[in-house]
Amino acid sequence: MASVRKTMARRSLAAVAATAALGLVAACGASDDGGTGGGVKDGKVTITMGLYGVMGFKETGLLERYEKEHPNVTIKAEIAGDEQTYYTALQTHLAAGSGLKDIQGIEVGRAKELADTRADKFADLAKVPGTSHFLPWKQNQVTAADKKVIGLGTDIGPMAVCYRKDMFAKAGLPTDREKVAQLWAGDWSKYVDAGRKFKAGYKGDGVAFMDSSSGLFNAMIYGSSQQFYDTKGELIYKNNPVVTGAWDLAAEAGASGLTAKLRQFQPGWDPGLANSTFATTVCPAWMLAHISEKAGPQNKGKWDVAKAPKGANWGGSFLGVMEQSPVKEEAKKLIAWLTAPEQQAYIFEKLGNFPSSEKSLKASEVAKAKSDYFSGAPIGQIFGDAAREIPDKQVLGRKDGTIKDIFQQGLSLIEEQGKSKDAAWKTTGERIEKAAG
């Protein structure tokens, strides 16, 4: 299913939900059992959960199902609408050692920071039975230096390219998803080349090839083993050809008039979808629901999904159990069940959250899934193949989410303010050093 990652889609929940987040998280205060809120009384087990956005467990009725299958268990879940608010409160509670739930949600952009600095607060899940079904790179994201695993994977965000068939036809480009994928197969620079062809061929005003250069940047870096940090936790973005290459290409696209200058999930992006002001967007699996909602029924069948040049992942979450939870073992059993292949496939079927379980990807309800809104695109196959292309090990850093946001801001200096690539890079570097120093 944070950082402009899956949680950015979650932030598009109704304003009342986001506003209520402050009250929800603030309610997670210390309790009589030391702050976790759960416990055992008269043989009855109460397990508390701190979640954010639409992780799917409560929304699909899985928590109720678990309670029915385990009559001695009661689950109390509090859900914050906004991940940033949630994480700020979680950091406060971790530092204070109180106010923590038995189970806490972890967004991928926060995973490394928690694994490096707060692993002692989390129970080790490395040996929880029945949890060997995850994609190799998924659990690596929440593994500490001492091999302690602080979370079990929920969803992921494998990436593709969502495009408007009608706009491609008007620009003289192919519309069949297989032929569209061939336009840029194996190389993101070919995607930008397709943008130039689109710009030259499209007859009309007010339509750009892509929404923003930052989406392109994200897709390019998130398919690599190393991005901003190395395995020692040192910043390497300045000398990492993956990052510098992505910056150069994204900056070129932004300066060449190929973008609508609309950063994803920022003001103006949703109206851009509704008013059809761009022809493509790099889209993680979780973004499809957002596009279909904001683009509206009038654009159903006009959108399609094509394989991206290279596999990459943007977003995802985990469930962790707190070390001091009085119901730690019961909580471990609960999250193992919630993240099991069957439950992941069920959540995907109901909500579209893409599974991190390798076994789930083979389930018929995932592998054979198609999207009516996106012209019957075989989304299970497209996103499943992208997930399998991702390197088995991805090196994350403590401030990955923050750095990614800063890069987005840096690219917007080029798109929106006309800054040169070098000047924007200098400003971006200064901001990163300040934030990550």
C-alpha positions as CSV (number, residue, x, y, z in Angstrom):
1,M,0.0,0.0,0.0
2,A,4.2,7.8,3.1
3,S,6.9,9.6,1.6
4,V,5.2,10.2,-1.7
5,R,4.7,6.5,-1.9
6,K,1.6,4.6,-1.2
7,T,0.6,6.9,1.7
8,M,0.3,9.8,-0.7
9,A,-2.6,8.0,-2.3
10,R,-3.9,7.4,1.2
11,R,-3.7,11.1,1.9
12,S,-6.4,11.5,-0.7
13,L,-9.0,10.2,1.7
14,A,-11.8,12.5,2.6
15,A,-10.6,15.6,4.4
16,V,-12.5,14.6,7.5
17,A,-10.5,11.4,7.8
18,A,-7.2,13.2,7.6
19,T,-8.4,15.8,10.1
20,A,-9.6,13.0,12.4
21,A,-6.1,11.5,12.3
22,L,-4.9,14.0,14.9
23,G,-7.5,12.9,17.3
24,L,-7.1,9.2,16.5
25,V,-3.3,9.2,17.1
26,A,-3.6,11.5,20.1
27,A,-5.9,8.9,21.6
28,C,-3.1,6.4,21.7
29,G,-2.0,7.5,25.1
30,A,-0.4,5.4,27.8
31,S,-2.6,2.8,29.4
32,D,-2.5,0.8,32.7
33,D,-0.4,-1.9,31.0
34,G,2.4,0.4,30.1
35,G,0.9,2.0,27.0
36,T,0.2,-0.8,24.6
37,G,-3.4,-1.0,25.4
38,G,-3.8,-4.8,25.0
39,G,-3.7,-7.5,27.5
40,V,-5.3,-10.7,28.9
41,K,-8.2,-10.7,31.3
42,D,-10.3,-13.8,32.3
43,G,-8.8,-15.7,29.4
44,K,-9.8,-13.1,26.9
45,V,-7.0,-11.5,24.8
46,T,-7.2,-7.9,23.6
47,I,-4.8,-6.9,20.8
48,T,-4.5,-3.2,19.8
49,M,-3.4,-2.0,16.4
50,G,-2.1,1.4,15.2
51,L,-2.7,1.7,11.4
52,Y,-2.9,4.5,8.8
53,G,-4.7,5.1,5.6
54,V,-6.3,2.2,3.9
55,M,-4.2,-0.8,4.8
56,G,-7.2,-3.0,4.2
57,F,-7.5,-5.1,7.3
58,K,-10.5,-3.4,8.8
59,E,-12.0,-2.3,5.5
60,T,-12.3,-5.8,4.1
61,G,-13.6,-7.3,7.4
62,L,-10.5,-9.4,8.0
63,L,-10.2,-8.3,11.6
64,E,-13.8,-9.4,12.3
65,R,-13.1,-12.7,10.6
66,Y,-10.1,-13.3,12.8
67,E,-12.1,-12.6,15.9
68,K,-14.8,-15.1,14.7
69,E,-12.2,-17.7,14.2
70,H,-10.5,-16.9,17.5
71,P,-13.5,-16.2,19.9
72,N,-11.1,-15.4,22.8
73,V,-9.5,-12.5,20.8
74,T,-10.7,-8.9,20.5
75,I,-8.9,-6.6,18.1
76,K,-9.0,-2.8,18.6
77,A,-7.6,-0.9,15.6
78,E,-7.2,2.8,15.5
79,I,-6.6,4.2,12.0
80,A,-5.0,7.6,11.2
81,G,-6.0,9.1,7.8
82,D,-2.6,10.6,7.2
83,E,0.7,8.7,7.5
84,Q,2.8,11.7,8.2
85,T,0.7,12.5,11.3
86,Y,0.7,8.9,12.3
87,Y,4.5,8.6,12.0
88,T,5.2,11.7,14.0
89,A,3.1,10.4,16.8
90,L,4.7,6.9,16.6
91,Q,8.2,8.5,16.9
92,T,7.0,10.4,20.0
93,H,5.6,7.2,21.6
94,L,8.7,5.2,20.8
95,A,10.9,7.8,22.4
96,A,8.7,8.0,25.5
97,G,8.2,4.2,25.7
98,S,4.4,4.7,26.2
99,G,1.4,5.1,24.1
100,L,2.3,2.3,21.7
101,K,-0.1,-0.3,20.4
102,D,0.6,-4.0,20.4
103,I,0.9,-3.8,16.6
104,Q,2.1,-0.8,14.6
105,G,2.0,-0.2,10.9
106,I,5.3,0.8,9.2
107,E,5.5,2.6,5.9
108,V,8.4,1.5,3.6
109,G,10.0,5.0,3.7
110,R,10.3,4.8,7.4
111,A,11.4,1.1,7.6
112,K,15.2,1.7,7.5
113,E,15.1,4.5,10.1
114,L,13.1,2.3,12.5
115,A,15.3,-0.8,11.8
116,D,18.5,1.3,12.5
117,T,17.4,3.4,15.4
118,R,14.4,1.7,17.1
119,A,14.8,-2.0,16.4
120,D,15.0,-2.7,20.2
121,K,11.4,-1.5,20.5
122,F,10.1,-4.1,18.1
123,A,9.8,-7.9,18.5
124,D,12.0,-10.1,16.2
125,L,9.8,-11.7,13.6
126,A,12.6,-13.6,11.8
127,K,11.4,-17.0,13.1
128,V,7.6,-16.5,13.0
129,P,6.2,-19.7,11.5
130,G,4.7,-19.6,8.0
131,T,6.4,-16.3,6.9
132,S,8.8,-17.5,4.2
133,H,6.4,-16.6,1.3
134,F,7.4,-13.0,0.8
135,L,9.3,-11.6,-2.2
136,P,13.0,-11.6,-1.2
137,W,13.4,-7.8,-1.4
138,K,10.3,-7.1,0.7
139,Q,11.5,-8.5,4.0
140,N,15.0,-7.2,3.4
141,Q,13.5,-3.7,3.8
142,V,12.7,-4.2,7.5
143,T,15.8,-6.3,8.5
144,A,18.2,-4.7,10.9
145,A,22.0,-5.0,10.8
146,D,21.8,-7.9,13.3
147,K,19.3,-9.7,11.1
148,K,16.4,-8.8,13.3
149,V,13.2,-8.5,11.3
150,I,10.9,-5.8,12.7
151,G,7.9,-6.2,10.4
152,L,6.0,-8.5,8.1
153,G,5.1,-7.2,4.6
154,T,1.7,-6.2,3.6
155,D,1.4,-4.5,0.2
156,I,3.9,-3.3,-2.4
157,G,3.9,-0.8,-5.3
158,P,5.3,-2.4,-8.5
159,M,5.2,0.1,-11.3
160,A,3.9,0.4,-14.8
161,V,2.9,3.2,-17.2
162,C,-0.7,4.3,-17.3
163,Y,-1.6,6.0,-20.6
164,R,-4.5,7.5,-22.5
165,K,-5.3,5.5,-25.6
166,D,-7.3,8.3,-27.2
167,M,-4.5,10.8,-26.8
168,F,-1.9,8.4,-28.2
169,A,-4.1,7.8,-31.3
170,K,-4.4,11.6,-31.8
171,A,-0.6,11.9,-31.6
172,G,-0.1,9.1,-34.1
173,L,1.3,6.7,-31.6
174,P,0.2,3.0,-31.2
175,T,-2.5,2.3,-28.7
176,D,-2.2,-1.4,-28.2
177,R,-0.6,-2.0,-24.8
178,E,1.9,-4.5,-26.1
179,K,3.0,-2.1,-28.9
180,V,3.1,0.8,-26.5
181,A,5.4,-1.1,-24.1
182,Q,7.7,-1.7,-27.1
183,L,8.1,2.0,-27.5
184,W,10.2,2.2,-24.4
185,A,11.2,-1.4,-23.7
186,G,14.2,-1.7,-21.5
187,D,15.2,2.0,-21.3
188,W,13.5,5.0,-19.7
189,S,15.2,7.3,-22.2
190,K,12.9,5.7,-24.8
191,Y,9.9,6.8,-22.7
192,V,11.1,10.4,-23.0
193,D,11.7,9.8,-26.7
194,A,8.1,8.7,-27.0
195,G,7.2,11.9,-25.3
196,R,9.0,13.9,-28.0
197,K,7.1,12.0,-30.7
198,F,3.8,12.7,-28.8
199,K,4.5,16.4,-28.5
200,A,5.4,16.6,-32.2
201,G,2.3,14.6,-33.3
202,Y,-0.4,15.8,-30.9
203,K,-2.6,18.4,-32.5
204,G,-4.2,20.5,-29.8
205,D,-3.4,22.6,-26.8
206,G,-3.4,21.9,-23.1
207,V,-2.2,18.3,-23.1
208,A,1.3,17.2,-22.0
209,F,2.9,13.8,-22.5
210,M,3.5,13.1,-18.8
211,D,2.2,14.6,-15.5
212,S,5.6,15.3,-13.9
213,S,9.3,14.7,-14.2
214,S,9.4,13.5,-10.5
215,G,7.3,10.4,-11.4
216,L,9.9,9.5,-14.0
217,F,12.7,10.0,-11.5
218,N,11.0,7.8,-8.9
219,A,10.5,5.0,-11.4
220,M,14.1,5.1,-12.5
221,I,15.7,4.9,-9.0
222,Y,13.3,2.4,-7.4
223,G,14.3,-0.4,-9.7
224,S,17.9,-0.4,-8.4
225,S,19.6,-2.1,-5.5
226,Q,21.3,1.1,-4.3
227,Q,19.7,4.5,-4.4
228,F,20.6,7.3,-1.9
229,Y,22.6,5.2,0.6
230,D,25.1,2.4,0.5
231,T,25.1,-0.7,2.7
232,K,27.1,1.2,5.4
233,G,24.5,3.8,5.7
234,E,26.5,6.5,3.9
235,L,24.9,8.9,1.5
236,I,26.0,8.1,-2.1
237,Y,23.4,9.9,-4.2
238,K,25.9,12.4,-5.6
239,N,28.1,9.7,-7.1
240,N,25.5,7.0,-7.8
241,P,24.9,6.9,-11.6
242,V,21.4,5.5,-10.9
243,V,20.5,8.8,-9.2
244,T,22.5,11.2,-11.4
245,G,21.2,9.5,-14.5
246,A,17.6,9.7,-13.3
247,W,18.1,13.3,-12.4
248,D,19.5,14.2,-15.8
249,L,16.7,12.5,-17.7
250,A,13.9,13.8,-15.5
251,A,15.4,17.3,-15.7
252,E,15.6,17.1,-19.4
253,A,11.9,16.0,-19.6
254,G,10.9,18.8,-17.3
255,A,12.8,21.5,-19.2
256,S,11.6,20.2,-22.6
257,G,7.9,20.9,-22.1
258,L,7.0,17.2,-21.9
259,T,5.3,17.5,-18.5
260,A,2.1,19.1,-17.2
261,K,4.1,20.4,-14.2
262,L,1.8,18.5,-11.9
263,R,3.5,16.6,-9.1
264,Q,1.6,13.5,-8.1
265,F,-0.8,14.0,-5.2
266,Q,-0.1,17.7,-5.0
267,P,-2.7,20.4,-5.7
268,G,-3.6,20.4,-9.4
269,W,-2.9,16.8,-10.0
270,D,-6.4,15.5,-9.4
271,P,-8.0,18.2,-11.6
272,G,-5.4,17.2,-14.2
273,L,-6.8,13.7,-14.2
274,A,-10.4,14.9,-14.3
275,N,-9.7,17.5,-17.1
276,S,-7.4,15.1,-19.1
277,T,-4.4,17.4,-19.2
278,F,-1.7,14.7,-19.6
279,A,-1.4,11.4,-21.5
280,T,0.8,9.3,-19.3
281,T,1.8,8.8,-15.7
282,V,4.1,6.4,-14.1
283,C,1.8,4.4,-11.9
284,P,2.4,2.0,-9.0
285,A,-0.3,-0.7,-8.7
286,W,-2.0,1.2,-5.8
287,M,-2.4,4.3,-7.9
288,L,-5.0,2.8,-10.3
289,A,-7.8,3.2,-7.8
290,H,-7.0,6.8,-7.4
291,I,-6.8,7.5,-11.1
292,S,-10.1,5.8,-11.8
293,E,-11.8,7.8,-9.0
294,K,-10.4,11.2,-10.0
295,A,-10.5,10.8,-13.7
296,G,-14.1,9.7,-13.3
297,P,-16.5,7.5,-15.2
298,Q,-16.3,9.7,-18.3
299,N,-12.8,8.5,-18.9
300,K,-13.4,4.8,-18.3
301,G,-11.9,2.8,-21.2
302,K,-9.7,5.6,-22.4
303,W,-7.0,4.7,-19.9
304,D,-4.8,1.6,-20.3
305,V,-1.7,0.1,-18.6
306,A,1.6,-0.9,-20.3
307,K,4.7,-2.5,-18.9
308,A,7.3,0.0,-17.7
309,P,10.8,0.0,-19.2
310,K,12.2,-1.7,-16.1
311,G,10.7,-3.2,-12.9
312,A,10.6,-0.9,-9.9
313,N,8.7,-0.6,-6.6
314,W,7.2,2.6,-5.1
315,G,5.5,2.2,-1.8
316,G,4.4,-0.5,0.6
317,S,3.9,-1.2,4.2
318,F,4.6,-3.6,7.1
319,L,3.1,-4.7,10.4
320,G,5.4,-4.8,13.4
321,V,4.9,-6.0,17.0
322,M,6.1,-4.1,20.0
323,E,8.7,-5.8,22.2
324,Q,7.0,-4.7,25.4
325,S,3.5,-5.8,24.3
326,P,1.8,-7.9,27.0
327,V,0.3,-10.0,24.2
328,K,3.4,-10.2,22.0
329,E,3.0,-13.8,21.0
330,E,-0.7,-13.4,20.2
331,A,0.1,-10.3,18.2
332,K,2.7,-12.2,16.2
333,K,0.1,-14.8,15.3
334,L,-2.3,-12.2,14.2
335,I,0.0,-10.3,11.8
336,A,1.3,-13.6,10.4
337,W,-2.3,-14.4,9.5
338,L,-3.1,-10.9,8.2
339,T,-0.1,-11.0,5.9
340,A,-0.5,-14.6,4.8
341,P,-0.8,-15.3,1.0
342,E,-4.6,-15.9,1.2
343,Q,-5.3,-12.7,3.1
344,Q,-3.1,-10.6,0.8
345,A,-4.8,-12.0,-2.3
346,Y,-8.2,-11.3,-0.6
347,I,-7.3,-7.6,0.1
348,F,-6.1,-7.2,-3.5
349,E,-9.3,-8.6,-4.8
350,K,-11.4,-6.2,-2.6
351,L,-9.2,-3.1,-2.6
352,G,-6.4,-3.5,-5.1
353,N,-3.5,-3.4,-2.6
354,F,-0.9,-5.4,-4.4
355,P,0.5,-8.4,-2.5
356,S,4.1,-8.7,-1.3
357,S,3.7,-12.4,-1.0
358,E,5.3,-14.3,-3.8
359,K,2.8,-17.1,-3.3
360,S,-0.1,-14.6,-3.6
361,L,1.2,-13.4,-7.0
362,K,0.5,-16.9,-8.3
363,A,-3.1,-17.0,-7.0
364,S,-5.7,-16.8,-9.7
365,E,-7.5,-13.8,-8.2
366,V,-4.2,-11.9,-8.5
367,A,-2.4,-13.4,-11.6
368,K,-5.5,-13.3,-13.8
369,A,-6.9,-10.0,-12.5
370,K,-7.9,-7.4,-15.1
371,S,-9.1,-3.8,-14.8
372,D,-12.4,-2.8,-16.5
373,Y,-11.6,0.8,-16.0
374,F,-8.2,0.5,-17.7
375,S,-9.5,-1.2,-20.9
376,G,-9.3,-4.7,-19.5
377,A,-5.6,-4.5,-18.8
378,P,-4.1,-7.6,-17.2
379,I,-2.9,-5.8,-14.2
380,G,-2.2,-8.9,-12.2
381,Q,0.3,-10.1,-14.8
382,I,1.8,-6.6,-15.5
383,F,2.4,-5.6,-11.9
384,G,3.3,-9.2,-10.9
385,D,6.0,-9.3,-13.6
386,A,7.3,-5.9,-12.4
387,A,7.5,-7.1,-8.8
388,R,9.6,-10.1,-9.9
389,E,12.1,-7.9,-11.8
390,I,13.1,-6.0,-8.7
391,P,16.5,-6.9,-7.3
392,D,16.4,-9.3,-4.3
393,K,18.1,-6.7,-2.2
394,Q,17.3,-3.1,-2.0
395,V,19.4,-0.8,0.2
396,L,17.3,1.7,2.1
397,G,18.6,4.6,4.2
398,R,17.3,6.3,7.3
399,K,16.0,9.4,5.5
400,D,14.9,7.7,2.2
401,G,11.4,9.2,2.2
402,T,12.6,12.7,3.1
403,I,15.3,12.6,0.4
404,K,12.9,11.5,-2.2
405,D,10.5,14.4,-1.3
406,I,13.5,16.8,-1.6
407,F,14.3,15.5,-5.1
408,Q,10.7,16.0,-6.1
409,Q,10.9,19.6,-4.9
410,G,14.2,20.0,-6.8
411,L,12.7,18.9,-10.1
412,S,9.8,21.2,-9.6
413,L,12.3,24.1,-9.5
414,I,13.2,23.2,-13.1
415,E,9.6,22.5,-14.3
416,E,7.8,25.4,-12.5
417,Q,10.4,28.0,-11.9
418,G,12.7,27.6,-14.9
419,K,15.8,26.9,-12.8
420,S,18.8,25.3,-14.6
421,K,19.5,21.7,-14.0
422,D,22.8,22.5,-12.2
423,A,21.3,25.2,-10.0
424,A,18.4,22.9,-9.0
425,W,20.9,20.1,-8.2
426,K,22.9,22.4,-6.0
427,T,19.8,23.5,-4.0
428,T,18.6,19.9,-3.8
429,G,22.0,18.8,-2.4
430,E,22.0,21.5,0.2
431,R,18.5,20.6,1.4
432,I,19.5,16.9,1.6
433,E,22.6,17.5,3.6
434,K,20.6,19.6,6.1
435,A,17.8,17.1,6.4
436,A,20.0,14.0,6.6
437,G,23.0,15.3,8.3
